[in-house]
Amino acid sequence: MLATADGAEPTAKPKVTDRAPILIENVRPWDAETPDGATVNVLIRDEVIQQVSIDLIDQPGEAIDVDGEGRFIVGRLVVGEPADVIVIDEDP
């Protein structure tokens, strides 16, 4: 059993599992035909793309929040399809 310096038991923190939703914000989809595409936000839940939007997406409370800082996201961004993406620093 764990205890704090004053002897009290620590409060339990919510656990993030490998199935926690992932919110990737501020990324640019890579497309060779339109290199200056809009910045988007992507919500992935249960390994499936749930939402892609140029608008802010409400972050589920248990989500892992990733700020893409304008980086590129490579992969198919199709809602309802399995998430198979990677975020990279430079234009491929």
C-alpha positions in Angstrom: 0.0 0.0 0.0 1.3 3.5 -0.9 1.0 6.5 1.4 1.9 10.2 1.2 4.4 11.9 3.5 1.6 12.7 6.0 0.5 9.0 6.1 -2.7 9.5 4.0 -3.4 7.2 1.1 -2.9 9.0 -2.3 -6.0 9.7 -4.4 -6.4 7.4 -7.3 -5.6 8.9 -10.7 -7.5 7.9 -13.8 -5.6 5.4 -15.9 -5.0 5.9 -19.6 -5.3 2.6 -21.4 -4.2 1.7 -24.9 -7.8 2.1 -25.9 -8.1 5.7 -24.8 -9.2 8.1 -27.5 -6.5 10.1 -29.2 -7.1 13.7 -30.3 -4.4 15.0 -32.7 -4.7 18.7 -33.1 -3.2 21.2 -35.5 -1.8 18.9 -38.2 -1.7 19.3 -42.0 -2.8 16.3 -44.1 -0.1 15.5 -46.6 -1.3 15.6 -50.2 1.2 15.9 -53.1 -1.4 17.7 -55.3 -2.3 20.4 -52.7 0.8 21.0 -50.5 -0.8 24.0 -48.8 -3.8 22.1 -47.3 -5.8 23.3 -44.3 -4.8 22.5 -40.8 -7.1 19.8 -39.3 -7.9 18.1 -36.0 -8.4 14.3 -35.9 -10.2 12.2 -33.2 -9.3 8.5 -33.1 -11.4 6.2 -30.9 -10.9 2.4 -30.7 -8.3 2.5 -33.5 -10.9 4.1 -35.9 -11.0 7.6 -37.2 -14.1 9.1 -35.6 -13.8 12.8 -36.7 -11.7 15.0 -39.0 -12.4 18.7 -38.8 -10.9 22.1 -39.5 -12.9 23.2 -36.4 -11.9 22.4 -32.9 -13.0 19.0 -31.7 -14.3 18.7 -28.1 -11.8 16.6 -26.3 -13.2 13.6 -24.5 -12.2 13.7 -20.9 -10.1 10.5 -21.1 -8.5 11.3 -24.4 -4.8 11.6 -25.0 -4.3 15.1 -26.5 -1.5 15.5 -29.1 -0.6 19.0 -30.4 0.7 18.4 -33.9 2.2 22.0 -33.9 1.5 22.3 -37.7 3.3 19.1 -38.6 2.2 16.8 -41.4 -0.1 13.8 -40.9 0.4 11.1 -43.5 -2.3 8.4 -44.1 -5.9 8.1 -45.1 -8.2 10.4 -43.0 -11.5 8.7 -43.7 -14.1 8.7 -40.9 -15.1 5.2 -40.0 -11.9 3.6 -41.4 -9.1 2.2 -39.3 -6.5 4.8 -38.2 -3.2 4.1 -40.0 -1.5 7.5 -39.8 1.9 9.0 -38.8 2.7 12.6 -37.8 6.1 13.9 -39.2 8.0 17.1 -38.9 8.7 17.9 -42.6 6.9 17.8 -45.9 7.6 14.3 -47.3 
